[in-house]
């Protein structure tokens, strides 16, 4: 009888660990297929001909139309550079340099993937439409309250994520430091 109880406990532990790690790999995945640079993360194998199993699982779970490997790469941030979650009650400044790319866009999305840019404003910031400093660095303000310079105006309440899509880039061909991606700095909160 003791053998049967131990056997059932081992099966329960094995199933719990197996399903738990599978769920983690498909939802967060930072240890398995995600490239993390500061607060930004990307799945570099998304557009590959033969992506790794974790990337395939991520693609199946999100069911999103992704760029091919030669077309570009999408970075997502759900937290600022200090690790605090992004919320619409706070203002943020995205500052620094972006990796070399022909073109890039920055979009703010809610948890369901819907664009939360304010009505009657541009739905995304584009690399061709922003003011840069003399050294080429960017500074983009993100929030629901009026801010100077480049401003991505948001609407609503709650958490959000920022998606930076780099088009025609070779971003992972010698790119390893946090200075290669812009920082996300939290400002005033309501």
N, C-alpha and C positions, 0 to 999 in steps of 0.2 A: 504494500500500500504506500509506503514511504517513497518507493521508487517512482510510482505513478505521479505523486504530488511533486517531486523534484523534476520529473520530466515535463509536467505541465507548466511549472514555474520557469524552466529553461526556455520552453517554447514561447511563453508570454514575454519574457525578457528579450529574446531574439527578435520577435515580431515588433515589439515596442521600439527597440533600438533601430532596426531596419527601416521601419516606416518613419520614425522620427528623423533619421538622417536623410532619408529620401525627401521628406517634406522640406527640411532645411535647405538641401541642395537646390531644390526647385524654386523656393521662395526667396531666400537670401543669397545663397550660393557663393559667398565671398571666399570660402576656402576651396572651392572646386573649379569654377570656370570664369570667375569675375576678376577683372583687373581693377584695382582700387588705387586712385591717385587723389590724395587729400579727401575731400568730401564727395568726389565724383567717382562713379563706378560704371564700367562698361563690360559687355560680353564680347570680347574681340573675335571669337570664333563664329559669331552669328551668321555672317555671310559666306563662310567657307563652304567648299564643296562637300567636305566630310567633317562636320563639327563634332566635338567631343560629346559623349552621352549626356552630360549635364546641360550643355548648351541646347541639345535637341529637346531635352525635357523642359527647359525654360521656354523654348519656342512653342512647344506644344501647349504649355500652360498659359502663355500670354496670348497666343493666336494672333500676334501682331504681324503686320507687313514690314519686314526689316530690309535695310539696305544690304546690297551685296558687299563683299569684302573690299572690292576695288572702288565702290561708290562712296563709302564713308563709314563713319562710326558714331554711335549715339552714347553719350555720357549722361547719367542721371544722378541727381543729388537729392536726398531726402532729409539731409541735415546740413547745418552750417559747418564751417571749418573747426569750430570748437566742439562739435558733436551734438549740439542741441537740435531737435527736430525743427523743420521749417514750418512756421505757422503764419497765417495771414494777419494776425494781430501785431506782428513785428515788421519793421522795415529792414531790408538787407542791401548790402553793397557787394557787388561782384567786381573784384578788382584783380588785375594782373594781366597775364598774357595767355592767349590761347595757342594751342599747337598750330603749326603751319597747316593751313587748309585753303582751298580755293574760295570757300564760302562757308559760313556757319550760321545757324539760327539758335536762338534761345527762347524756349517756351515754358510757361508755368501751367502745370496740370493738377487737377484735384486727384483724389484717391481712385476715382473711377476712370481716369484718363481723359477727362473733359477739360478743354482749354478754359482757364479762368481769367483771361485778360478782360479788362473792363470793356463794356460795349462801346462802340464808336471809336475804338482805338485799334492800333495794329495788334494782331493776335500773337505776334512774335517779334523779337528783336533780331535784326539781320546785320551781318558784318558790314554790309554795304551802306547801311543807314545810321551808323553811330559816329559820334564824335570821339576821337582818340586823343591821348596825350602826345606830346612831341616824341616820346620814345616808343610809341606804338602800343602802349598798354591800354587796356580798356577799363572803364568804370561804368557799371550799369547799376542803377538803383531799382530795387524791386519792392513793391508794397502797395497798400491800398491808399496811402496818403501822398499828397503831392510832394515831389522831390525834384531837385535841380538836375540838369544835364540829361543823360540818357536814362529814361524812366520806363520800366515795364509796369504799367498800372494793373493791379489785380482787383478782383471783386469777390465779395463773399467772406466767409469765415471758415476756420478750420485748417487742417494741415494741407500741404501741397508739396509738389516736387518740381524741380527744375530739370529740363532736358536740353542739353547742349548737343546739337548734331553737327558734326564736322563732315563736310562734303569734300571728296577728292583729297584725301589725306593719307599719309603713311605714318600715322601717329605712333605705332608701336615699334618703329624701326630705329630705336636708339633713344627712347623716351623713358625716363625712370624717376625723375624727381618731382616733388610736389610743386615746385616753381613752374612746371610746364603747364599747369592748369590754373585758372583763376581761383582765388580764395573767395569764400562766401562769408562775409562779416555781418553779424547781427547788429542792428542799430536799435533805435528806441522801440519799445513795445507799448501798446495801448493798455 
